[in-house]
Amino acid sequence: MQGKQELSTGIYDAENSKKELSHAIILHEYPLSIVDHIGFIRYSTSLRPIFQVPCRNTIKKETLKVYNMERSSTLKLLENLEGRVAITFDLWTSSNKKKGIYGCHFSLH
């Protein structure tokens, strides 16, 4: 049993696992196709054999749910602020970079 541990029976929440996977995709800017990568599938199965890695369409829907929830809570927060809020986003690219560079400016007045 070296390197192995016996686990007690616990509760497995498949919905929470999908939500956490969506958070990881958002946080680290992973492509949605990560759920198709054999290495990711094998790793996930080794952690929790009962976990069914969702398909790309399912994880896309879950990621949009997380986005909408976060957007809603942010809008509620902004509505309760006194004063004005200015948020601007910039996107520019550099000739030596394939990916755009994002900038965000936030100020309270």
Secondary structure, DSSP 8 states (H G I E B T S, - for coil): -TT----------HHHHHHHHHHHHHHHT--GGGGG-HHHHHHHHHH-TT-----HHHHHHHHHHHHHHHHHHHHHHHHTSSS-EEEEEEEE--TT-SS-EEEEEEEE-
